[in-house]
Every structure is written in C-alpha cells, then in structure tokens.
C-alpha cells in the first residue's frame, strides 16, 4: 500500500510541476538515493518510515505555504498535499501497529 501511496504523491507532484522526474522525487522529496523507487519496485518492498515521514513533512510544509496564498488553485493543491501528508502518517502508524501487535 505504501508503495502505491508514494506513486500517487509522485504523480501529484509531477502534475503540479513540483518535480520533473522520479529521480528528483527520490532525492528532494524522500531524502533518498536517485534509485530508491526503482529499488522498491524491483525488491517488492515497502518504503521506509523515514521516507514516508520525510515526504509527509515536506508536503505539510508546502501545504501550509500554499494555503496562505490567495490563489484558489494553490488552496486546492494545498488540500491535496495535506491529504497526502496525512495518508503518509497513517501508513507509518498502521505499519508500526502491525509490528508491535504481532509481538504482543
């Protein structure tokens, strides 16, 4: 699920012209190497909590910046960024709960 969420975030950022490539997404939005998304796909693994937290924080920051502007299209994009930021945190929490519940 988290991999699909990162794909959605990447696609929204690309549509908003916030990124030009997957490489840029990995490096500037996830704080990871340029091949991070490719590695996730190839290895069939989920993204790290660090990557999700980093992108969530950045989405939240830019959501707040855009929401402070008067332009309606920025306010709408701000809401989309906020939704994605929350989805990233939900994914982190779900994974964490699954880990500790399995041990308990």
Backbone as JSON, one array per atom type, in Angstrom:
{
  "sequence": "XXXXXXXXXXXXXXXXXXXXXXXXXXXXXXXXXXXXXXXXXXXXXXXXXXXXXXXXXXXXXXXXXXXXXXXXXXXXXXXXXXXXXXXXXXXXXXXXXXXXXXXX",
  "N": [[0.81, -1.2, 0.0], [1.9, 1.27, 0.79], [3.81, 1.73, -1.16], [2.24, 2.25, -3.39], [1.07, 4.58, -2.49], [3.28, 6.32, -2.45], [3.71, 6.43, -5.19], [1.4, 7.77, -5.94], [1.81, 10.24, -4.66], [4.13, 11.08, -6.01], [3.05, 11.33, -8.61], [1.15, 13.37, -8.26], [2.82, 15.49, -7.55], [4.3, 15.68, -9.9], [2.28, 16.4, -11.72], [1.7, 18.88, -10.7], [3.88, 20.27, -11.44], [5.97, 20.3, -9.64], [8.02, 18.56, -9.53], [10.35, 17.15, -11.87], [11.13, 14.64, -12.48], [11.35, 11.13, -11.53], [13.7, 10.64, -10.25], [14.34, 13.16, -9.13], [12.2, 13.32, -7.34], [12.81, 11.2, -5.57], [15.28, 12.06, -4.47], [14.87, 14.76, -3.59], [12.38, 14.9, -2.31], [11.99, 12.56, -0.86], [14.37, 12.23, 0.38], [16.21, 10.32, -0.3], [18.27, 8.0, -2.23], [18.77, 8.37, -5.79], [17.73, 6.12, -7.04], [15.8, 5.0, -5.41], [12.94, 4.5, -5.6], [12.89, 2.74, -7.76], [14.3, 0.61, -6.64], [12.49, -0.17, -4.65], [10.39, -1.13, -6.25], [11.67, -3.21, -7.7], [12.56, -4.93, -5.66], [10.23, -5.5, -4.41], [9.42, -4.35, -1.94], [8.27, -2.41, 0.87], [8.2, 1.17, 1.37], [10.47, 2.93, 3.56], [9.85, 4.04, 6.95], [11.14, 6.38, 7.43], [11.38, 7.57, 4.85], [8.66, 7.97, 4.26], [7.94, 9.67, 6.39], [9.57, 11.87, 5.86], [8.65, 12.8, 3.32], [6.02, 13.32, 4.01], [6.3, 15.39, 5.88], [7.4, 17.4, 4.27], [5.37, 17.75, 2.37], [3.35, 18.7, 4.09], [4.51, 21.11, 4.96], [4.67, 22.6, 2.52], [1.99, 22.6, 1.91], [0.95, 24.28, 3.89], [2.25, 26.66, 3.16], [1.15, 27.17, 0.6], [-1.54, 27.38, 1.23], [-1.66, 29.79, 2.52], [-1.64, 31.63, 0.52], [-3.49, 33.67, -1.85], [-4.5, 32.64, -4.21], [-6.84, 30.52, -5.72], [-6.34, 28.03, -6.98], [-3.97, 27.27, -5.75], [-4.82, 26.92, -3.14], [-6.47, 24.71, -3.47], [-4.59, 22.81, -4.3], [-3.09, 22.8, -2.02], [-4.83, 21.52, -0.24], [-4.81, 18.97, -1.36], [-2.12, 18.25, -0.99], [-2.11, 18.23, 1.81], [-3.88, 16.12, 2.32], [-2.41, 13.98, 1.25], [-0.15, 14.07, 2.9], [-1.25, 13.37, 5.37], [-2.08, 10.79, 4.73], [0.36, 9.52, 4.43], [1.32, 9.59, 7.09], [-0.63, 8.02, 8.29], [-0.07, 5.58, 7.1], [2.46, 5.04, 8.17], [1.78, 4.78, 10.89], [0.02, 2.58, 10.78], [1.71, 0.51, 9.92], [3.54, 0.48, 12.05], [1.85, -0.24, 14.2], [1.06, -2.78, 13.36], [3.5, -4.1, 13.61], [4.11, -3.94, 16.43], [1.87, -5.15, 17.51], [2.04, -7.73, 16.61], [4.03, -8.77, 18.13], [3.14, -8.62, 20.72]],
  "CA": [[0.0, 0.0, 0.0], [2.74, 2.46, 0.89], [4.45, 1.97, -2.46], [1.24, 2.91, -4.24], [0.92, 5.94, -1.97], [4.4, 7.12, -2.96], [3.45, 6.65, -6.61], [0.39, 8.82, -6.02], [2.47, 11.51, -4.29], [4.99, 11.43, -7.15], [2.22, 11.76, -9.74], [0.57, 14.68, -7.92], [3.9, 16.47, -7.64], [4.63, 15.85, -11.31], [1.17, 17.15, -12.33], [1.78, 20.26, -10.2], [5.18, 20.77, -11.89], [6.86, 20.44, -8.5], [9.17, 17.73, -9.86], [10.45, 16.83, -13.3], [11.49, 13.24, -12.68], [11.33, 10.27, -10.36], [14.98, 10.87, -9.58], [14.17, 14.35, -8.32], [11.29, 12.95, -6.26], [13.55, 10.39, -4.59], [16.33, 12.84, -3.81], [14.43, 16.02, -2.95], [11.16, 14.76, -1.52], [12.09, 11.42, 0.04], [15.67, 12.25, 1.03], [16.82, 9.02, -0.59], [19.07, 7.96, -3.45], [18.01, 8.54, -7.03], [17.12, 4.86, -7.48], [15.01, 4.45, -4.31], [11.65, 3.96, -6.08], [13.21, 1.58, -8.59], [14.66, -0.46, -5.71], [11.24, -0.66, -4.04], [9.67, -1.92, -7.26], [12.42, -4.41, -8.03], [12.65, -5.8, -4.49], [8.88, -5.72, -3.89], [9.4, -3.99, -0.53], [7.56, -1.18, 1.19], [9.11, 2.26, 1.71], [10.83, 3.08, 4.97], [9.13, 5.07, 7.72], [11.91, 7.61, 7.22], [10.98, 8.16, 3.57], [7.27, 8.44, 4.41], [7.92, 10.82, 7.3], [10.21, 12.99, 5.18], [7.75, 13.34, 2.3], [4.86, 13.86, 4.71], [6.67, 16.67, 6.47], [7.57, 18.37, 3.19], [4.02, 18.03, 1.86], [2.67, 19.53, 5.08], [5.14, 22.44, 4.9], [4.23, 23.31, 1.31], [0.55, 22.79, 2.04], [0.76, 25.49, 4.69], [2.7, 27.8, 2.36], [0.18, 27.44, -0.46], [-2.81, 27.77, 1.83], [-1.55, 31.19, 2.92], [-1.77, 32.46, -0.68], [-4.86, 33.99, -2.24], [-4.9, 31.94, -5.43], [-7.71, 29.37, -5.46], [-5.71, 26.76, -7.41], [-2.99, 26.9, -4.73], [-5.57, 26.43, -1.98], [-6.9, 23.36, -3.82], [-3.39, 21.97, -4.26], [-2.76, 22.71, -0.6], [-5.69, 20.48, 0.33], [-4.32, 17.69, -1.88], [-0.87, 17.99, -0.27], [-2.48, 17.9, 3.18], [-4.45, 14.76, 2.28], [-1.32, 13.03, 1.04], [0.69, 14.08, 4.11], [-1.97, 12.58, 6.37], [-2.06, 9.39, 4.29], [1.7, 9.01, 4.75], [1.37, 9.34, 8.54], [-1.49, 6.87, 8.57], [0.67, 4.4, 6.67], [3.5, 4.82, 9.18], [1.12, 4.3, 12.11], [-0.51, 1.25, 10.52], [2.85, -0.41, 9.9], [4.06, 0.39, 13.42], [0.9, -1.01, 15.0], [1.15, -4.17, 12.91], [4.74, -4.67, 14.18], [4.07, -4.18, 17.88], [0.77, -6.05, 17.83], [2.49, -9.09, 16.3], [4.95, -9.18, 19.2], [2.41, -8.64, 21.99]],
  "C": [[0.86, 1.26, 0.0], [3.45, 2.78, -0.42], [3.49, 2.7, -3.39], [1.01, 4.35, -3.79], [2.06, 6.83, -2.47], [4.25, 7.39, -4.45], [2.43, 7.77, -6.79], [1.0, 10.18, -5.71], [3.33, 11.98, -5.46], [4.17, 11.98, -8.31], [1.58, 13.12, -9.49], [1.63, 15.77, -8.05], [4.28, 16.73, -9.09], [3.55, 16.68, -12.01], [1.2, 18.62, -11.91], [3.07, 20.95, -10.63], [6.12, 21.06, -10.73], [8.11, 19.57, -8.66], [9.16, 17.47, -11.35], [10.7, 15.35, -13.53], [11.35, 12.45, -11.39], [12.61, 10.42, -9.56], [14.88, 12.07, -8.64], [13.26, 14.07, -7.12], [12.04, 12.19, -5.17], [14.54, 11.23, -3.79], [15.78, 14.01, -3.01], [13.21, 15.88, -2.06], [11.21, 13.6, -0.54], [13.39, 11.44, 0.84], [16.43, 10.95, 0.84], [17.64, 9.11, -1.88], [18.17, 8.04, -4.67], [17.27, 7.28, -7.48], [16.21, 4.23, -6.42], [13.71, 3.8, -4.78], [11.87, 2.71, -6.94], [13.56, 0.37, -7.72], [13.42, -1.04, -5.04], [10.49, -1.56, -5.0], [10.37, -3.25, -7.51], [12.4, -5.42, -6.88], [11.29, -6.14, -3.89], [8.81, -5.46, -2.38], [8.67, -2.66, -0.35], [8.57, -0.09, 1.54], [9.35, 2.34, 3.22], [9.96, 4.14, 5.63], [9.83, 6.41, 7.55], [11.49, 8.31, 5.93], [9.56, 8.72, 3.66], [7.19, 9.66, 5.31], [8.51, 12.06, 6.63], [9.26, 13.62, 4.16], [6.51, 13.94, 2.96], [5.14, 15.24, 5.27], [6.8, 17.75, 5.39], [6.23, 18.74, 2.57], [3.26, 18.96, 2.8], [3.2, 20.96, 5.04], [4.62, 23.22, 3.69], [2.72, 23.5, 1.28], [0.25, 24.08, 2.79], [1.16, 26.74, 3.92], [1.68, 28.17, 1.29], [-1.15, 27.92, 0.09], [-2.82, 29.24, 2.25], [-1.68, 32.15, 1.73], [-3.24, 32.67, -1.03], [-5.37, 33.18, -3.43], [-5.67, 30.66, -5.1], [-7.05, 28.05, -5.85], [-4.64, 26.32, -6.41], [-3.68, 26.37, -3.47], [-6.05, 24.99, -2.23], [-5.72, 22.38, -3.79], [-2.93, 21.77, -2.83], [-3.56, 21.6, 0.07], [-5.23, 19.09, -0.11], [-3.01, 17.3, -1.17], [-1.17, 17.57, 1.17], [-3.03, 16.48, 3.26], [-3.35, 13.72, 2.14], [-0.4, 12.95, 2.26], [0.05, 13.23, 5.19], [-1.96, 11.09, 6.01], [-0.7, 8.76, 4.58], [1.81, 8.69, 6.23], [0.5, 8.16, 8.92], [-0.78, 5.57, 8.2], [1.76, 4.05, 7.68], [2.88, 4.21, 10.44], [0.59, 2.88, 11.94], [0.6, 0.2, 10.55], [3.41, -0.6, 11.31], [3.14, -0.46, 14.3], [0.96, -2.49, 14.64], [2.39, -4.84, 13.52], [4.6, -4.94, 15.67], [2.95, -5.12, 18.27], [1.17, -7.52, 17.57], [3.38, -9.65, 17.4], [4.2, -9.39, 20.51], [1.66, -9.93, 22.23]]
}
